[in-house]
Amino acid sequence: MTADEASVPAHLDTTTYPRTQHDVARNIHLSLTYSPLDPNTYFAQIASPAAGANVLFLGTTRDTFEGRSVSQLSYTSYPSLVFKTLTAIAEAAVKAHQLKGVSISHRLGVVPIGEASIAIAVSSGHRAASWRAGEEILEACKEKAEIWKREEFVDGGKEWRANADRDAEGNLILKDRS
């Protein structure tokens, strides 16, 4: 091991990924990875003969943000906290919507334009529960998951952002600091 490798904190060591958790009883699959996300994997994870609806959401890197050209995004996290948060989010969704399966996967590191940074897949007996659950899971992940994003712009600028800083339409959420 080189001195540089020894100085990298364990949660940033890309050789220790993907990191996954699987709750067999609830059919919940969670993952953090530096590799591209594969939608077929997430559909296979949520498969159930009792499911009449399967919904997949992919959040992808777009090429602009507030009129500025984006070159790429980069994500980092603290996995032990993220997995606790994602587990609570998934368990709440299973209970609230009687889901047959949940898969939440988030990409770390550099995510180029057009590639997915988050994949959420859910299955349920009927479509209404899957649609609602998928949206609720996404919003809860953005609000609560300990994942941070650095936007890198074509002009060389870089800005760190917390997912909770923006709503579903991309509008800035002003927090009361009183």
C-alpha positions as CSV (number, residue, x, y, z in Angstrom):
1,M,0.0,0.0,0.0
2,T,1.3,3.4,-0.9
3,A,1.4,6.4,1.5
4,D,-1.4,8.0,-0.6
5,E,-3.6,4.9,-0.4
6,A,-3.0,4.7,3.4
7,S,-4.1,8.4,3.8
8,V,-7.5,7.9,2.1
9,P,-10.3,7.6,4.7
10,A,-12.1,4.2,4.4
11,H,-15.4,5.8,3.2
12,L,-13.5,7.4,0.3
13,D,-11.6,4.3,-0.8
14,T,-13.2,3.3,-4.1
15,T,-11.9,-0.2,-3.8
16,T,-14.3,-0.9,-0.9
17,Y,-17.3,-0.3,-3.2
18,P,-19.9,-1.2,-4.1
19,R,-21.4,-1.3,-0.6
20,T,-24.7,-2.9,-0.3
21,Q,-27.4,-3.9,2.2
22,H,-30.2,-6.3,1.6
23,D,-33.2,-7.0,3.9
24,V,-34.5,-10.3,2.6
25,A,-37.7,-10.2,4.7
26,R,-38.8,-6.8,3.3
27,N,-37.1,-7.2,-0.1
28,I,-35.2,-3.9,0.4
29,H,-31.9,-3.4,-1.6
30,L,-29.6,-0.5,-0.9
31,S,-26.3,0.3,-2.6
32,L,-23.7,3.0,-2.9
33,T,-21.3,2.6,-5.9
34,Y,-18.7,4.4,-8.0
35,S,-19.9,2.4,-11.1
36,P,-22.6,3.3,-13.5
37,L,-26.1,2.4,-12.3
38,D,-27.9,-0.5,-14.1
39,P,-31.7,-0.2,-14.2
40,N,-32.1,-3.9,-15.1
41,T,-30.5,-4.8,-11.8
42,Y,-33.0,-2.7,-9.8
43,F,-36.0,-4.2,-11.6
44,A,-34.7,-7.7,-10.9
45,Q,-34.2,-6.8,-7.2
46,I,-37.8,-5.7,-6.8
47,A,-39.4,-8.5,-8.8
48,S,-42.3,-10.2,-7.1
49,P,-45.1,-12.4,-8.4
50,A,-47.5,-10.3,-6.1
51,A,-46.5,-7.1,-7.9
52,G,-48.8,-5.6,-10.5
53,A,-46.8,-2.4,-10.7
54,N,-43.1,-1.7,-11.0
55,V,-41.8,1.9,-11.1
56,L,-38.2,3.1,-11.8
57,F,-36.8,6.6,-11.3
58,L,-33.4,7.6,-12.6
59,G,-32.0,11.0,-11.7
60,T,-29.4,12.0,-14.3
61,T,-26.8,14.7,-14.6
62,R,-28.1,17.5,-16.9
63,D,-25.9,19.9,-18.8
64,T,-27.0,23.2,-17.2
65,F,-27.9,24.6,-13.8
66,E,-29.4,28.1,-13.5
67,G,-28.1,29.1,-16.9
68,R,-24.5,27.8,-16.3
69,S,-23.1,25.0,-18.4
70,V,-22.3,21.9,-16.2
71,S,-19.4,19.7,-17.0
72,Q,-20.1,17.0,-14.4
73,L,-21.3,16.2,-10.9
74,S,-19.4,14.6,-8.2
75,Y,-20.9,12.9,-5.1
76,T,-19.5,11.9,-1.7
77,S,-21.1,10.4,1.4
78,Y,-20.5,8.9,4.7
79,P,-21.8,5.3,4.1
80,S,-22.6,4.2,7.7
81,L,-25.0,7.2,8.1
82,V,-26.4,6.9,4.6
83,F,-27.3,3.3,5.1
84,K,-29.1,4.0,8.4
85,T,-31.1,6.8,6.7
86,L,-31.9,4.8,3.5
87,T,-33.0,1.8,5.6
88,A,-35.4,4.0,7.6
89,I,-36.8,5.6,4.4
90,A,-37.3,2.2,2.7
91,E,-38.9,0.6,5.7
92,A,-41.3,3.5,6.1
93,A,-42.3,3.2,2.4
94,V,-42.8,-0.5,2.6
95,K,-45.1,-0.1,5.6
96,A,-47.0,2.9,4.2
97,H,-47.6,1.5,0.8
98,Q,-47.4,-2.3,1.3
99,L,-44.5,-2.5,-1.2
100,K,-43.3,-5.8,-2.5
101,G,-39.8,-4.5,-3.2
102,V,-37.6,-1.4,-2.9
103,S,-34.3,-0.7,-4.4
104,I,-32.3,2.6,-3.7
105,S,-28.9,3.0,-5.3
106,H,-26.8,6.1,-5.4
107,R,-23.7,6.7,-7.4
108,L,-20.6,8.3,-5.8
109,G,-17.7,10.0,-7.4
110,V,-17.9,11.7,-10.8
111,V,-21.2,11.3,-12.7
112,P,-20.9,12.7,-16.3
113,I,-23.6,14.4,-18.2
114,G,-26.5,12.0,-19.1
115,E,-25.5,9.4,-16.6
116,A,-27.7,8.4,-13.6
117,S,-26.7,9.4,-10.0
118,I,-29.7,7.8,-8.3
119,A,-32.0,4.9,-9.1
120,I,-35.1,4.2,-7.1
121,A,-37.2,1.2,-8.0
122,V,-40.4,0.0,-6.2
123,S,-43.0,-2.7,-6.8
124,S,-46.5,-3.0,-5.4
125,G,-49.8,-4.7,-6.0
126,H,-51.2,-1.7,-7.9
127,R,-49.7,1.4,-9.7
128,A,-50.9,4.2,-7.4
129,A,-48.9,2.9,-4.5
130,S,-45.8,2.5,-6.6
131,W,-46.0,6.0,-8.1
132,R,-46.6,7.6,-4.6
133,A,-43.9,5.5,-2.9
134,G,-41.3,6.2,-5.6
135,E,-41.9,10.0,-5.3
136,E,-41.9,9.9,-1.5
137,I,-38.7,7.8,-1.4
138,L,-36.9,10.2,-3.7
139,E,-38.0,13.3,-1.8
140,A,-37.0,11.7,1.5
141,C,-33.6,10.7,0.1
142,K,-33.0,14.3,-1.1
143,E,-34.0,15.7,2.2
144,K,-32.4,13.3,4.6
145,A,-29.6,11.1,3.0
146,E,-26.1,12.1,3.9
147,I,-24.9,12.5,0.3
148,W,-23.3,15.7,-0.9
149,K,-23.0,16.9,-4.5
150,R,-20.3,19.1,-6.1
151,E,-21.4,20.8,-9.3
152,E,-18.6,21.4,-11.7
153,F,-19.1,24.0,-14.4
154,V,-17.6,24.4,-17.8
155,D,-16.3,27.8,-16.7
156,G,-14.2,26.1,-14.0
157,G,-16.4,27.0,-11.1
158,K,-17.3,24.3,-8.5
159,E,-20.0,24.5,-5.9
160,W,-20.9,22.0,-3.1
161,R,-24.6,21.5,-2.5
162,A,-26.8,19.5,-0.2
163,N,-29.7,17.7,-2.0
164,A,-32.0,19.2,0.6
165,D,-31.3,22.7,-0.7
166,R,-33.7,22.4,-3.6
167,D,-37.3,21.2,-4.0
168,A,-38.7,18.9,-6.7
169,E,-38.8,21.7,-9.2
170,G,-35.2,22.7,-8.5
171,N,-36.2,25.9,-6.6
172,L,-34.0,27.0,-3.7
173,I,-35.5,26.1,-0.3
174,L,-35.0,29.0,2.1
175,K,-34.5,27.7,5.7
176,D,-35.6,29.7,8.7
177,R,-32.4,30.3,10.7
178,S,-34.1,32.0,13.6
